[in-house]
Amino acid sequence: MVDLTQLMENEVFMAFASYATIVLSKMMFMSTATAFYRLTRKAFANPEDCTGSGKGENAKKYLRTDDRVERVRRAHLNDLENIVPFLGIGLLYSLSGPDLSMALLHFRLFVGSRIYHTIAYLTPLPQPNRALSFFLGYAVTISMAYRLLRSKLYL
């Protein structure tokens, strides 16, 4: 069993923890951004959310979709689809004893790709900006999984 102090001395694990904190914070920001856009654009998804904007039939006009709200929401969903696998695979990868420089390359590329993906989604930048950043982050996670399976796991 690994002692917690040993884990805290593992440079790769600490690097993973740092970069995981960055992408999780970014993902939390996206939920706040979605709420901000819903409130400022008065575009709500649930009837009970409209009560502050009007009463009765007047409130129903705020029960609608808005392009900007949907864009932020889709960016957030894309984060969920990509950051969760990175967290699981990245954790196992960081505990498998990889080279620090290679691990840092993986972590930095992933975090950079997710931040750029959000910028490309929300700005919006023309394609293939968003697609390239998505595939870069996806490839990083696959690379960590491949290295983990190849070197440390029994198949």
DSSP file with accessible surface (Angstrom, degrees, kcal/mol):
  #  RESIDUE AA STRUCTURE BP1 BP2  ACC     N-H-->O    O-->H-N    N-H-->O    O-->H-N    TCO  KAPPA ALPHA  PHI   PSI    X-CA   Y-CA   Z-CA
    1    1 A M              0   0  236      0, 0.0     2,-0.4     0, 0.0     0, 0.0   0.000 360.0 360.0 360.0 139.3    0.0    0.0    0.0
    2    2 A V        -     0   0   97      1,-0.0     2,-0.2     2,-0.0     3,-0.0  -0.630 360.0-131.8 -83.5 130.2    1.3    3.4   -0.9
    3    3 A D     >  -     0   0   91     -2,-0.4     4,-1.9     1,-0.1     3,-0.4  -0.565  17.8-124.3 -76.8 144.3    1.8    5.9    2.0
    4    4 A L  H  > S+     0   0  117      1,-0.2     4,-2.2    -2,-0.2     5,-0.2   0.872 111.7  55.5 -60.2 -35.3    0.3    9.3    1.4
    5    5 A T  H  > S+     0   0   81      1,-0.2     4,-1.0     2,-0.2    -1,-0.2   0.883 106.0  51.6 -66.5 -35.6    3.7   11.0    2.0
    6    6 A Q  H  > S+     0   0  109     -3,-0.4     4,-0.6     2,-0.2     3,-0.4   0.897 108.7  51.5 -64.4 -39.6    5.2    8.8   -0.7
    7    7 A L  H >< S+     0   0   37     -4,-1.9     3,-1.0     1,-0.2    -2,-0.2   0.902 107.2  52.3 -63.7 -40.1    2.4    9.9   -3.1
    8    8 A M  H 3< S+     0   0  105     -4,-2.2    -1,-0.2     1,-0.3    -2,-0.2   0.715 107.6  53.0 -70.5 -19.1    3.1   13.5   -2.3
    9    9 A E  H 3< S+     0   0  152     -4,-1.0     2,-0.8    -3,-0.4    -1,-0.3   0.559  83.0 102.4 -89.7  -9.9    6.8   13.0   -3.2
   10   10 A N    <X  -     0   0   48     -3,-1.0     4,-2.5    -4,-0.6     5,-0.2  -0.647  59.5-161.7 -77.4 107.6    5.9   11.5   -6.5
   11   11 A E  H  > S+     0   0  136     -2,-0.8     4,-2.3     1,-0.2    -1,-0.2   0.865  87.5  51.4 -62.2 -37.7    6.6   14.3   -9.0
   12   12 A V  H  > S+     0   0    9      2,-0.2     4,-2.8     1,-0.2    -1,-0.2   0.931 110.8  47.9 -67.0 -43.1    4.5   12.9  -11.8
   13   13 A F  H  > S+     0   0   34     81,-0.3     4,-2.9     1,-0.2    -2,-0.2   0.918 112.1  49.6 -62.9 -42.4    1.5   12.4   -9.5
   14   14 A M  H  X S+     0   0   65     -4,-2.5     4,-2.1     2,-0.2    -1,-0.2   0.886 110.8  50.1 -65.8 -36.4    1.9   16.0   -8.2
   15   15 A A  H  X S+     0   0   14     -4,-2.3     4,-2.6    -5,-0.2     5,-0.3   0.937 111.3  49.1 -64.3 -44.8    2.1   17.3  -11.7
   16   16 A F  H  X S+     0   0   14     -4,-2.8     4,-3.1     1,-0.2     5,-0.3   0.934 109.7  51.7 -58.8 -45.8   -1.1   15.3  -12.6
   17   17 A A  H  X S+     0   0   30     -4,-2.9     4,-2.0     1,-0.2    -1,-0.2   0.899 110.7  49.4 -59.2 -39.3   -2.8   16.7   -9.5
   18   18 A S  H  X S+     0   0   64     -4,-2.1     4,-1.7     2,-0.2    -2,-0.2   0.949 115.3  41.0 -65.5 -49.8   -1.9   20.3  -10.6
   19   19 A Y  H  X S+     0   0   44     -4,-2.6     4,-2.3     1,-0.2     5,-0.2   0.850 112.7  55.0 -71.5 -32.1   -3.1   19.9  -14.2
   20   20 A A  H  X S+     0   0    8     -4,-3.1     4,-2.5    -5,-0.3     5,-0.2   0.908 106.7  52.3 -64.5 -38.8   -6.2   18.0  -13.1
   21   21 A T  H  X S+     0   0   84     -4,-2.0     4,-2.3    -5,-0.3    -2,-0.2   0.903 108.2  51.8 -63.3 -38.8   -7.0   20.9  -10.8
   22   22 A I  H  X S+     0   0   75     -4,-1.7     4,-2.3     2,-0.2    -2,-0.2   0.954 113.3  42.0 -63.4 -49.9   -6.7   23.3  -13.7
   23   23 A V  H  X S+     0   0    1     -4,-2.3     4,-2.3     1,-0.2    -2,-0.2   0.865 114.4  51.6 -71.0 -31.8   -9.0   21.4  -16.0
   24   24 A L  H  X S+     0   0   62     -4,-2.5     4,-2.4    -5,-0.2    -1,-0.2   0.906 110.4  49.2 -68.3 -38.9  -11.5   20.7  -13.3
   25   25 A S  H  X S+     0   0   63     -4,-2.3     4,-2.3    -5,-0.2    -2,-0.2   0.912 111.0  50.2 -63.7 -41.0  -11.6   24.4  -12.4
   26   26 A K  H  X S+     0   0   25     -4,-2.3     4,-1.6     2,-0.2    -2,-0.2   0.923 110.1  50.1 -62.7 -41.0  -12.1   25.3  -16.1
   27   27 A M  H  X S+     0   0   24     -4,-2.3     4,-1.2     1,-0.2    -2,-0.2   0.902 109.5  50.8 -66.2 -38.8  -14.9   22.8  -16.2
   28   28 A M  H  X S+     0   0  129     -4,-2.4     4,-1.6     1,-0.2     3,-0.3   0.894 106.3  56.1 -64.0 -38.4  -16.5   24.4  -13.1
   29   29 A F  H  X S+     0   0  114     -4,-2.3     4,-2.8     1,-0.2    -1,-0.2   0.878 100.6  59.5 -59.6 -36.8  -16.2   27.8  -14.8
   30   30 A M  H  X S+     0   0    0     -4,-1.6     4,-2.3     1,-0.2    -1,-0.2   0.869 102.7  50.5 -64.4 -36.2  -18.2   26.4  -17.7
   31   31 A S  H  X S+     0   0   55     -4,-1.2     4,-2.1    -3,-0.3    -1,-0.2   0.907 112.2  47.9 -68.4 -36.7  -21.2   25.7  -15.5
   32   32 A T  H  X S+     0   0   92     -4,-1.6     4,-2.6     2,-0.2    -2,-0.2   0.905 110.6  51.7 -66.1 -40.9  -21.0   29.2  -14.1
   33   33 A A  H  X S+     0   0    9     -4,-2.8     4,-2.6     2,-0.2     5,-0.2   0.900 108.0  52.0 -63.6 -39.1  -20.7   30.6  -17.7
   34   34 A T  H  X S+     0   0   15     -4,-2.3     4,-2.4     2,-0.2    -1,-0.2   0.945 111.2  46.6 -61.7 -46.0  -23.8   28.6  -18.7
   35   35 A A  H  X S+     0   0   49     -4,-2.1     4,-2.5     2,-0.2    -2,-0.2   0.913 111.2  52.8 -62.7 -41.0  -25.8   30.0  -15.8
   36   36 A F  H  X S+     0   0  121     -4,-2.6     4,-2.8     1,-0.2     5,-0.3   0.941 111.1  45.6 -59.9 -47.8  -24.5   33.6  -16.6
   37   37 A Y  H  X S+     0   0   55     -4,-2.6     4,-2.2     1,-0.2    -1,-0.2   0.886 111.2  53.1 -65.2 -38.5  -25.7   33.3  -20.2
   38   38 A R  H  X>S+     0   0   41     -4,-2.4     5,-1.7    -5,-0.2     4,-0.6   0.929 114.4  42.2 -61.0 -44.3  -29.1   31.9  -19.1
   39   39 A L  H  <5S+     0   0  113     -4,-2.5     3,-0.4     3,-0.2    -2,-0.2   0.925 117.8  43.6 -70.2 -45.9  -29.6   34.8  -16.7
   40   40 A T  H  <5S+     0   0   79     -4,-2.8    -1,-0.2     1,-0.2    -2,-0.2   0.818 122.1  38.6 -73.2 -28.4  -28.4   37.6  -19.0
   41   41 A R  H  <5S-     0   0  104     -4,-2.2    -1,-0.2    -5,-0.3    -2,-0.2   0.421 102.9-131.5 -98.7  -1.9  -30.2   36.3  -22.1
   42   42 A K  T  <5 +     0   0   90     -4,-0.6     2,-0.5    -3,-0.4    -3,-0.2   0.921  58.0 141.1  49.3  54.9  -33.3   35.2  -20.2
   43   43 A A      < -     0   0    0     -5,-1.7     2,-0.3    -6,-0.2    20,-0.2  -0.899  27.4-179.3-127.9 100.0  -33.3   31.8  -21.8
   44   44 A F  B     -a   63   0A  13     18,-3.1    20,-0.7    -2,-0.5     6,-0.0  -0.715  28.6-154.9-107.5 154.0  -34.3   29.1  -19.3
   45   45 A A  S    S+     0   0   54     -2,-0.3    -1,-0.1    18,-0.1    18,-0.1   0.683  80.1  50.9 -96.6 -21.6  -34.6   25.4  -19.6
   46   46 A N  S >> S-     0   0   76      1,-0.1     3,-1.4    18,-0.1     4,-0.6  -0.945  76.3-130.4-123.6 142.2  -37.1   24.8  -16.7
   47   47 A P  G >4 S+     0   0   82      0, 0.0     3,-1.3     0, 0.0     4,-0.4   0.871 107.5  57.8 -57.2 -38.1  -40.4   26.6  -16.0
   48   48 A E  G >4 S+     0   0  121      1,-0.3     3,-0.6     2,-0.2     4,-0.2   0.746  98.7  60.9 -67.5 -19.8  -39.5   27.2  -12.4
   49   49 A D  G <4 S+     0   0   70     -3,-1.4     3,-0.5     1,-0.2    -1,-0.3   0.695  96.4  61.5 -77.0 -18.7  -36.4   29.1  -13.5
   50   50 A C  G XX S+     0   0    3     -3,-1.3     3,-2.1    -4,-0.6     4,-0.9   0.599  74.8  92.9 -82.6 -12.7  -38.6   31.7  -15.3
   51   51 A T  T <4 S+     0   0   87     -3,-0.6     3,-0.4    -4,-0.4    -1,-0.2   0.789  81.6  55.5 -60.0 -28.8  -40.5   32.9  -12.3
   52   52 A G  T 34 S+     0   0   78     -3,-0.5    -1,-0.3     1,-0.2    -2,-0.1   0.675 109.3  48.5 -75.3 -14.8  -38.0   35.8  -11.6
   53   53 A S  T <4 S-     0   0   25     -3,-2.1     2,-0.3     1,-0.3    -1,-0.2   0.555 125.5 -28.4-102.2 -12.1  -38.5   37.1  -15.1
   54   54 A G     <  -     0   0   13     -4,-0.9     2,-0.4    -3,-0.4    -1,-0.3  -0.965  59.3-101.2 174.9 174.2  -42.3   37.1  -15.3
   55   55 A K  S >  S-     0   0  166     -2,-0.3     3,-1.6    -3,-0.1     4,-0.5  -0.902  70.6 -31.7-120.3 145.2  -45.6   35.6  -14.1
   56   56 A G  T >> S+     0   0   57     -2,-0.4     4,-0.9     1,-0.3     3,-0.6  -0.188 129.9   0.7  57.7-128.4  -47.9   33.1  -15.8
   57   57 A E  H 3> S+     0   0  140      1,-0.2     4,-0.6     2,-0.2     3,-0.3   0.817 130.8  61.6 -64.3 -31.7  -48.0   33.3  -19.5
   58   58 A N  H X4 S+     0   0   79     -3,-1.6     3,-0.7     1,-0.2    -1,-0.2   0.856 100.9  53.6 -63.5 -34.1  -45.5   36.1  -19.6
   59   59 A A  H X4 S+     0   0   12     -3,-0.6     3,-1.7    -4,-0.5     4,-0.3   0.806  94.5  70.6 -71.0 -28.1  -42.9   33.8  -17.9
   60   60 A K  H >< S+     0   0  122     -4,-0.9     3,-1.4    -3,-0.3    -1,-0.2   0.773  84.8  67.2 -63.1 -26.3  -43.4   31.1  -20.7
   61   61 A K  T << S+     0   0  121     -3,-0.7    -1,-0.3    -4,-0.6    -2,-0.2   0.733  96.8  55.9 -68.3 -16.7  -41.7   33.3  -23.3
   62   62 A Y  T <  S+     0   0   40     -3,-1.7   -18,-3.1    -4,-0.2     2,-1.5   0.507  81.9  91.8 -90.6  -4.9  -38.4   32.8  -21.3
   63   63 A L  B <  S+a   44   0A  74     -3,-1.4     2,-0.3    -4,-0.3   -18,-0.1  -0.687  71.7 103.4 -87.3  83.4  -38.7   29.1  -21.5
   64   64 A R  S    S-     0   0   99     -2,-1.5     2,-0.3   -20,-0.7   -18,-0.1  -0.927  71.6 -99.8-154.0 171.5  -36.7   28.9  -24.7
   65   65 A T        -     0   0  107     -2,-0.3     2,-0.4   -20,-0.0   -21,-0.1  -0.782  28.6-161.5-101.9 151.7  -33.3   28.0  -26.2
   66   66 A D     >  -     0   0   19     -2,-0.3     4,-2.9   -23,-0.2     5,-0.2  -0.995  22.4-131.3-133.2 138.6  -30.7   30.6  -27.1
   67   67 A D  H  > S+     0   0  138     -2,-0.4     4,-2.1     1,-0.2     5,-0.1   0.888 107.6  46.8 -58.5 -43.0  -27.8   30.1  -29.5
   68   68 A R  H  > S+     0   0   61      2,-0.2     4,-2.1     1,-0.2    -1,-0.2   0.912 113.4  48.3 -68.2 -41.7  -25.2   31.6  -27.1
   69   69 A V  H  > S+     0   0    0      1,-0.2     4,-2.7     2,-0.2    -2,-0.2   0.940 112.8  48.8 -62.1 -45.3  -26.5   29.6  -24.1
   70   70 A E  H  X S+     0   0   30     -4,-2.9     4,-2.7     1,-0.2    -2,-0.2   0.868 108.1  54.4 -64.6 -35.5  -26.5   26.4  -26.2
   71   71 A R  H  X S+     0   0   54     -4,-2.1     4,-2.0    -5,-0.2    -1,-0.2   0.941 111.9  43.2 -64.3 -45.2  -22.9   27.1  -27.4
   72   72 A V  H  X S+     0   0    0     -4,-2.1     4,-2.2     2,-0.2    -2,-0.2   0.922 114.2  51.6 -65.8 -42.2  -21.6   27.4  -23.8
   73   73 A R  H  X S+     0   0   85     -4,-2.7     4,-2.5     1,-0.2    -2,-0.2   0.913 109.6  48.9 -62.8 -41.8  -23.6   24.4  -22.7
   74   74 A R  H  X S+     0   0   95     -4,-2.7     4,-2.4     2,-0.2    -1,-0.2   0.886 109.3  52.5 -66.4 -37.2  -22.3   22.2  -25.6
   75   75 A A  H  X S+     0   0    0     -4,-2.0     4,-1.9    -5,-0.2    -1,-0.2   0.907 110.2  49.1 -63.3 -39.5  -18.7   23.3  -24.7
   76   76 A H  H  X S+     0   0   38     -4,-2.2     4,-2.2     2,-0.2    -2,-0.2   0.917 110.3  49.8 -66.0 -43.4  -19.4   22.2  -21.1
   77   77 A L  H  X S+     0   0   69     -4,-2.5     4,-2.1     1,-0.2    -2,-0.2   0.899 108.3  53.6 -61.9 -38.4  -20.7   18.9  -22.3
   78   78 A N  H  X S+     0   0   27     -4,-2.4     4,-1.2     1,-0.2    -1,-0.2   0.890 106.1  53.3 -64.7 -37.7  -17.7   18.4  -24.4
   79   79 A D  H >X>S+     0   0    0     -4,-1.9     4,-3.7     1,-0.2     3,-0.6   0.933 107.6  50.8 -59.1 -46.0  -15.5   19.0  -21.4
   80   80 A L  H 3X5S+     0   0   72     -4,-2.2     4,-0.9     1,-0.2    -2,-0.2   0.896 109.2  51.2 -59.7 -40.0  -17.4   16.3  -19.5
   81   81 A E  H 3<5S+     0   0  128     -4,-2.1    -1,-0.2     1,-0.2    -2,-0.2   0.754 123.8  27.8 -69.2 -24.3  -16.9   13.9  -22.3
   82   82 A N  H <X5S+     0   0    7     -4,-1.2     4,-1.5    -3,-0.6    -2,-0.2   0.767 116.5  52.4-110.0 -34.9  -13.1   14.5  -22.4
   83   83 A I  H  X5S+     0   0    0     -4,-3.7     4,-2.6    -5,-0.2     5,-0.2   0.893 103.6  58.0 -75.0 -37.2  -11.9   15.6  -19.0
   84   84 A V  H  X<S+     0   0   84     -4,-0.9     4,-2.1    -5,-0.5     5,-0.2   0.954 109.1  44.1 -60.8 -48.7  -13.5   12.6  -17.1
   85   85 A P  H  > S+     0   0   57      0, 0.0     4,-2.8     0, 0.0     5,-0.5   0.914 112.2  54.4 -61.8 -38.1  -11.5   10.0  -19.2
   86   86 A F  H  X S+     0   0    0     -4,-1.5     4,-2.7     1,-0.2     5,-0.3   0.915 107.3  51.1 -59.2 -41.9   -8.4   12.1  -18.8
   87   87 A L  H  X S+     0   0   39     -4,-2.6     4,-1.8     3,-0.2    -1,-0.2   0.932 115.0  40.9 -63.4 -45.8   -8.8   12.1  -15.0
   88   88 A G  H  X S+     0   0   39     -4,-2.1     4,-2.0     2,-0.2    -2,-0.2   0.963 122.8  37.6 -67.4 -51.7   -9.1    8.4  -14.8
   89   89 A I  H  X S+     0   0   47     -4,-2.8     4,-3.0     1,-0.2     5,-0.2   0.909 116.3  53.6 -68.4 -40.3   -6.5    7.4  -17.3
   90   90 A G  H  X S+     0   0    0     -4,-2.7     4,-2.9    -5,-0.5    -1,-0.2   0.880 107.3  51.7 -62.6 -37.8   -4.2   10.2  -16.2
   91   91 A L  H  X S+     0   0   68     -4,-1.8     4,-1.6    -5,-0.3    -1,-0.2   0.960 113.5  43.0 -63.3 -50.3   -4.4    9.1  -12.6
   92   92 A L  H  X S+     0   0   99     -4,-2.0     4,-0.5     1,-0.2    -2,-0.2   0.916 115.5  50.4 -61.6 -42.4   -3.4    5.5  -13.5
   93   93 A Y  H >< S+     0   0    6     -4,-3.0     3,-1.3     1,-0.2    -2,-0.2   0.926 108.5  51.6 -61.2 -44.7   -0.8    6.7  -15.8
   94   94 A S  H >< S+     0   0    0     -4,-2.9     3,-0.6     1,-0.3   -81,-0.3   0.814 110.9  48.6 -66.2 -27.4    0.8    9.1  -13.2
   95   95 A L  H 3< S+     0   0   83     -4,-1.6    -1,-0.3     1,-0.2    -2,-0.2   0.513  94.8  75.8 -87.9  -4.0    1.0    6.2  -10.7
   96   96 A S  T << S-     0   0   19     -3,-1.3    -1,-0.2    -4,-0.5    -2,-0.2   0.415 110.2-107.9 -89.2   0.5    2.6    3.8  -13.2
   97   97 A G    <   +     0   0   58     -3,-0.6    -3,-0.1    -4,-0.2    -2,-0.1   0.860  53.0 173.8  81.6  39.0    6.0    5.5  -13.0
   98   98 A P        -     0   0   25      0, 0.0     2,-0.1     0, 0.0   -86,-0.1  -0.282  45.0 -82.5 -74.3 164.5    6.3    7.3  -16.3
   99   99 A D     >  -     0   0  101      1,-0.1     4,-2.6   -87,-0.0     5,-0.2  -0.449  38.2-130.4 -62.8 135.8    9.1    9.6  -17.2
  100  100 A L  H  > S+     0   0   54      1,-0.2     4,-2.9     2,-0.2     5,-0.2   0.909 105.2  50.1 -59.7 -43.9    8.4   13.1  -15.7
  101  101 A S  H  > S+     0   0   79      1,-0.2     4,-1.9     2,-0.2    -1,-0.2   0.899 112.9  46.6 -65.8 -37.7    9.2   15.0  -18.9
  102  102 A M  H  > S+     0   0   58      2,-0.2     4,-2.3     1,-0.2    -1,-0.2   0.912 113.2  49.2 -69.5 -40.6    6.9   12.7  -21.0
  103  103 A A  H  X S+     0   0    0     -4,-2.6     4,-2.9     2,-0.2     5,-0.2   0.932 110.4  50.5 -64.2 -43.9    4.1   12.9  -18.4
  104  104 A L  H  X S+     0   0   31     -4,-2.9     4,-2.9     1,-0.2     5,-0.3   0.893 108.3  53.3 -61.0 -39.2    4.4   16.7  -18.3
  105  105 A L  H  X S+     0   0   92     -4,-1.9     4,-2.4    -5,-0.2     5,-0.2   0.945 111.4  45.8 -60.3 -47.0    4.2   16.8  -22.1
  106  106 A H  H  X S+     0   0   10     -4,-2.3     4,-2.3     2,-0.2    -2,-0.2   0.949 116.0  44.9 -59.6 -50.9    0.9   14.7  -21.9
  107  107 A F  H  X S+     0   0    0     -4,-2.9     4,-2.6     1,-0.2     5,-0.2   0.913 115.1  46.7 -63.6 -44.3   -0.6   16.8  -19.2
  108  108 A R  H  X S+     0   0  136     -4,-2.9     4,-2.7    -5,-0.2     5,-0.2   0.902 112.1  49.8 -67.4 -41.4    0.3   20.2  -20.7
  109  109 A L  H  X S+     0   0   68     -4,-2.4     4,-2.5    -5,-0.3    -1,-0.2   0.917 112.8  47.9 -62.9 -41.9   -0.9   19.2  -24.2
  110  110 A F  H  X S+     0   0    0     -4,-2.3     4,-2.3    -5,-0.2    -2,-0.2   0.960 114.5  44.1 -63.7 -50.6   -4.2   18.0  -22.8
  111  111 A V  H  X S+     0   0    9     -4,-2.6     4,-2.4     1,-0.2     5,-0.2   0.933 115.1  49.2 -62.3 -44.3   -4.8   21.1  -20.6
  112  112 A G  H  X S+     0   0   39     -4,-2.7     4,-2.7    -5,-0.2     5,-0.2   0.916 110.6  50.7 -60.4 -41.2   -3.7   23.5  -23.4
  113  113 A S  H  X S+     0   0    4     -4,-2.5     4,-2.4    -5,-0.2    -1,-0.2   0.891 110.8  48.6 -66.5 -37.3   -6.0   21.7  -25.9
  114  114 A R  H  X S+     0   0    0     -4,-2.3     4,-2.0     2,-0.2    -1,-0.2   0.894 112.6  47.4 -71.0 -38.1   -9.0   21.9  -23.6
  115  115 A I  H  X S+     0   0   72     -4,-2.4     4,-2.2     2,-0.2    -2,-0.2   0.945 115.0  45.9 -66.7 -45.0   -8.5   25.6  -22.9
  116  116 A Y  H  X S+     0   0   93     -4,-2.7     4,-3.2    -5,-0.2     5,-0.2   0.895 108.9  56.8 -64.5 -37.4   -8.0   26.3  -26.6
  117  117 A H  H  X S+     0   0    2     -4,-2.4     4,-2.3    -5,-0.2    -1,-0.2   0.923 107.8  47.8 -59.1 -43.3  -11.1   24.2  -27.4
  118  118 A T  H  X S+     0   0   13     -4,-2.0     4,-2.8     2,-0.2     5,-0.3   0.928 112.5  48.1 -64.2 -44.4  -13.2   26.4  -25.1
  119  119 A I  H  X S+     0   0   84     -4,-2.2     4,-2.2     1,-0.2    -2,-0.2   0.943 113.5  47.9 -60.5 -46.0  -11.8   29.6  -26.7
  120  120 A A  H  <>S+     0   0    0     -4,-3.2     5,-2.2     1,-0.2    -1,-0.2   0.861 114.7  46.8 -64.5 -34.5  -12.5   28.2  -30.1
  121  121 A Y  H  <5S+     0   0   21     -4,-2.3    -2,-0.2    -5,-0.2    -1,-0.2   0.923 118.4  38.1 -72.7 -45.5  -16.0   27.1  -29.1
  122  122 A L  H  <5S+     0   0   31     -4,-2.8    -2,-0.2    -5,-0.2    -3,-0.2   0.767 121.8  40.2 -83.2 -23.7  -17.1   30.3  -27.4
  123  123 A T  T  <5S-     0   0   82     -4,-2.2    -1,-0.2    -5,-0.3    -2,-0.1   0.929 108.2-127.4 -67.0 -42.8  -15.4   32.9  -29.7
  124  124 A P  T   5 -     0   0   63      0, 0.0    -3,-0.2     0, 0.0    -4,-0.2   0.769  33.2-169.3 -82.0 140.7  -16.3   31.1  -32.2
  125  125 A L      < -     0   0   50     -5,-2.2     5,-0.3    -6,-0.1    -2,-0.0  -0.657  33.9 -96.9 -87.9 151.1  -13.2   30.5  -34.2
  126  126 A P    >   -     0   0   94      0, 0.0     3,-1.7     0, 0.0     4,-0.2  -0.300  58.2 -69.5 -66.5 152.0  -13.6   28.9  -37.7
  127  127 A Q  T 3  S+     0   0   97      1,-0.3     0, 0.0     2,-0.2     0, 0.0  -0.400 112.5  44.5 -67.4 147.7  -13.1   25.2  -38.1
  128  128 A P  T 3> S+     0   0   78      0, 0.0     4,-3.0     0, 0.0    -1,-0.3  -0.878  99.7  79.6 -96.1  20.9  -10.8   23.2  -38.0
  129  129 A N  H <> S+     0   0   46     -3,-1.7     4,-2.0     1,-0.2     5,-0.2   0.942 100.4  39.0 -52.6 -54.7   -9.7   25.1  -34.8
  130  130 A R  H  > S+     0   0   62     -5,-0.3     4,-2.5     1,-0.2    -1,-0.2   0.917 117.0  50.3 -65.7 -42.1  -12.1   23.4  -32.5
  131  131 A A  H  > S+     0   0   31      1,-0.2     4,-2.8     2,-0.2     5,-0.2   0.921 110.3  49.5 -63.7 -43.7  -11.8   20.0  -34.1
  132  132 A L  H  X S+     0   0  115     -4,-3.0     4,-2.2     1,-0.2    -1,-0.2   0.915 112.2  47.6 -63.5 -41.5   -8.0   20.0  -34.0
  133  133 A S  H  X S+     0   0    7     -4,-2.0     4,-2.1    -5,-0.3    -1,-0.2   0.904 112.4  50.5 -67.9 -37.2   -7.9   21.0  -30.3
  134  134 A F  H  X S+     0   0   46     -4,-2.5     4,-2.5     1,-0.2    -2,-0.2   0.959 112.7  45.2 -61.1 -51.1  -10.5   18.2  -29.6
  135  135 A F  H  X S+     0   0  125     -4,-2.8     4,-2.7     1,-0.2    -2,-0.2   0.845 109.6  55.7 -67.3 -30.8   -8.5   15.6  -31.4
  136  136 A L  H  X S+     0   0   75     -4,-2.2     4,-2.1    -5,-0.2    -1,-0.2   0.959 111.1  43.7 -63.8 -49.4   -5.2   16.7  -29.8
  137  137 A G  H  X S+     0   0    0     -4,-2.1     4,-1.9     1,-0.2    -2,-0.2   0.909 114.8  49.9 -61.8 -39.9   -6.7   16.2  -26.3
  138  138 A Y  H  X S+     0   0  118     -4,-2.5     4,-2.3     1,-0.2    -1,-0.2   0.920 109.9  50.6 -64.7 -42.8   -8.3   12.9  -27.3
  139  139 A A  H  X S+     0   0   54     -4,-2.7     4,-2.7     1,-0.2    -1,-0.2   0.865 106.8  55.1 -64.5 -37.0   -5.0   11.7  -28.7
  140  140 A V  H  X S+     0   0    8     -4,-2.1     4,-2.4     2,-0.2    -1,-0.2   0.938 109.1  46.7 -61.8 -45.3   -3.2   12.6  -25.5
  141  141 A T  H  X S+     0   0   12     -4,-1.9     4,-2.3     1,-0.2    -2,-0.2   0.921 113.3  48.9 -65.0 -41.0   -5.6   10.5  -23.4
  142  142 A I  H  X S+     0   0   90     -4,-2.3     4,-3.0     2,-0.2    -1,-0.2   0.908 109.1  53.8 -64.1 -40.2   -5.2    7.6  -25.9
  143  143 A S  H  X S+     0   0   33     -4,-2.7     4,-2.6     1,-0.2     5,-0.2   0.922 109.5  47.1 -61.0 -43.8   -1.4    7.9  -25.8
  144  144 A M  H  X S+     0   0    0     -4,-2.4     4,-2.4     2,-0.2    -1,-0.2   0.921 113.1  49.1 -64.3 -41.7   -1.5    7.7  -22.0
  145  145 A A  H  X S+     0   0   23     -4,-2.3     4,-3.0     2,-0.2     5,-0.2   0.924 111.9  48.7 -63.0 -43.7   -3.8    4.7  -22.1
  146  146 A Y  H  X S+     0   0  137     -4,-3.0     4,-2.9     2,-0.2     5,-0.2   0.938 112.5  47.3 -61.9 -46.8   -1.6    3.0  -24.7
  147  147 A R  H  X S+     0   0   76     -4,-2.6     4,-2.0     2,-0.2     5,-0.3   0.887 113.8  49.1 -63.1 -37.6    1.6    3.6  -22.7
  148  148 A L  H  X>S+     0   0   12     -4,-2.4     4,-2.4    -5,-0.2     5,-1.1   0.949 114.6  43.4 -67.1 -48.2   -0.1    2.3  -19.5
  149  149 A L  H  <5S+     0   0   76     -4,-3.0     4,-0.3     1,-0.2    -2,-0.2   0.892 115.6  49.2 -64.9 -39.7   -1.5   -0.8  -21.2
  150  150 A R  H  <5S+     0   0  149     -4,-2.9    -1,-0.2    -5,-0.2    -2,-0.2   0.881 124.2  25.2 -67.9 -38.9    1.8   -1.5  -23.0
  151  151 A S  H  <5S+     0   0   66     -4,-2.0    -2,-0.2    -5,-0.2    -3,-0.2   0.791 130.4  20.4-102.6 -28.9    4.1   -1.1  -20.0
  152  152 A K  T  <5S+     0   0  110     -4,-2.4     2,-0.3    -5,-0.3    -3,-0.2   0.650  98.2  76.7-121.6 -21.1    2.3   -1.8  -16.7
  153  153 A L      < -     0   0   84     -5,-1.1     2,-0.7    -4,-0.3     0, 0.0  -0.705  69.2-125.9-101.3 153.7   -0.9   -3.8  -17.1
  154  154 A Y              0   0  227     -2,-0.3    -4,-0.1    -3,-0.0    -3,-0.0  -0.830 360.0 360.0 -98.0 116.1   -1.3   -7.5  -17.7
  155  155 A L              0   0  181     -2,-0.7    -6,-0.0    -6,-0.1     0, 0.0  -0.846 360.0 360.0-112.4 360.0   -3.4   -8.4  -20.7
